[in-house]
């Protein structure tokens, strides 16, 4: 009987059958162990220990087959979520469903010839198998009690009838029962041989890593320690590094080391290189001198030499945060004109592939994903996916993660397909931040009296500006409040008068505005060094918020020093930066992806900022603090 005919018959027989041995894909370590179970053991105890050590509980070939196939069908998932009973191999929160990929031998697949029984030490194996079955049944009951649907995908089905088995799981996820009488074969959108080859390569890579590091099992604390001991730390490259906001989070995480950075120090397109002076701030805080490079002129093939990176240097994380000015809705021209700098998003994908980075992180304006020119992001995503990455991009209000500011940004995470892809959502799953931790009042109270920059702020340009600011009410007042005053004619600027006459206010009332003590700060932008550019006036004092105050609201810790010959550039360093409070969380996220060790939420809070462990609460508790 042909393989195709056997597969067709299996669809009508009530379950997927097993192919003959001669048609099976080359054996895994697990199947080698099973094959010897019915004969006298010819291996020594040491040899048997080595063989058994290669029987993996995670990242097996059948699991890789299913993950790759479902990913190509558009499904996204989480791996081994330890917050669920039994840590399911694959969880699909969108469908409230989990799939366990079971080996037929260890989990006793009923009716399967691979579920043979050893003929020696029978009592031990009988008890062992009974415990496995009881644990599987208990896990299913616990998951069902929590409202999760459970399906088991068996090894023999995934290896023997790969495409059919994947489509069967897909049908079940979308609402079917996965029963054979309801299964309707769908024309494959994938090649079985290709899927098997990819899975075999993933397993071969993992087995090789075990052979290099004897005794280490699924990525965990021991593997992290060994990797850090052998290779120092995970290497990070930061492109478009600015003042170091993204790098700082990785710099503060002990498992990472910044090996290279680059920034052209362009303040505006009309200014020359070096005018922004951000590299001096970077050096002072990170200890690495960024290359002053215009990355728009550097090809992907030239990047290593331009950064003086040796060919043998493996890059674990690439941070690439190209300019957001061309995407931001704050610039009216961006609704019509595609800024040439937007193409640097595409270049970033080429850089990632050229460096063979394990993980890519990007932060940008929300319009990167949702705006008129999102095709740059779509090209970025497709290019990485075609080179073996999984990519996730989403816009977030960063106050959700503890930033005391109304700041909406796009966060993109990409990881090689042999790695799990986690997100900020999974990092904060079930947790939230108390409202009081997000206020200006709380943030200013956490500023150390010794923090540099507390007394650095520009003076007003004229007496007229000083009088205008002094007249604006304390704690959240705006120039709109001046309309009620008798001297309004003298206090209002010509632009304010035109706005009042046209009755088209938009966001203009925020200029010359004061921050409110018990609210988050407004979005801190790069040109925050002037009261005419936003609500940046101190809640009570008649001055602009200081460099240190705005740095604290942007998630910089007390020990970060903003450097620069020009005070205006110091403010730009802050407004341009990825908030270190967020990048520290991204560092923990990258560490989780690389090692499989999920951090506790209290571990991801950057010391010296507005957040403490007491501010993090379960979501149901958090809801009590929202009106």
Secondary structure, DSSP 8 states (H G I E B T S, - for coil): --HHHHHHHHHHTTS-----GGGS-S--HHHHHHHGGGS---S-HHHHHHHHHT--SSS-HHHHHHHHHHHHTT---EES-TTSTT--SEEEGGGTEEEEEE-TTTTT-TT-TT----SSSHHHHHHHHHHHHHHHHHHHHHHHHTT-EEEEEEHHHHHHSHHHHHHHHHHHHTT----GGG------SS-HHHHHHHHHHHHHHHHHHHHHSTT--SSSHHHHHHHHHHHSSEEEEEES-TTSHHHHHHHHSTTEEEEEEE----SSTTS-TTSS-HHHHHHHHHS---B---GGG--GGGHHHHTT--TT---SEEEE----TTT-TTSGGGGT---GGGGHHHHHHHHHHHHT-SEEEEEEETHHHHSTTTHHHHHHHHHHHHTTEEEEEEEEEGGGGT-SB--EEEEEEEEETTS----HHHHTTTEEE-GGGGSHHHHHHTS-TT-TTTT-----SSHHHHHHHHHS-TTT--GGGGGGSTTHHHHS-HHHHHHHHHT--TTGGGTT-B--TTS-B----TT-SSGGGSS-B-SSSSSB--HHHHHHHTT--TT-----SSHHHHHHHHHHS--HHHHHHHHHHHHHHHH-----GGGGS-TTSS--GGGEEEHHHHHTT--
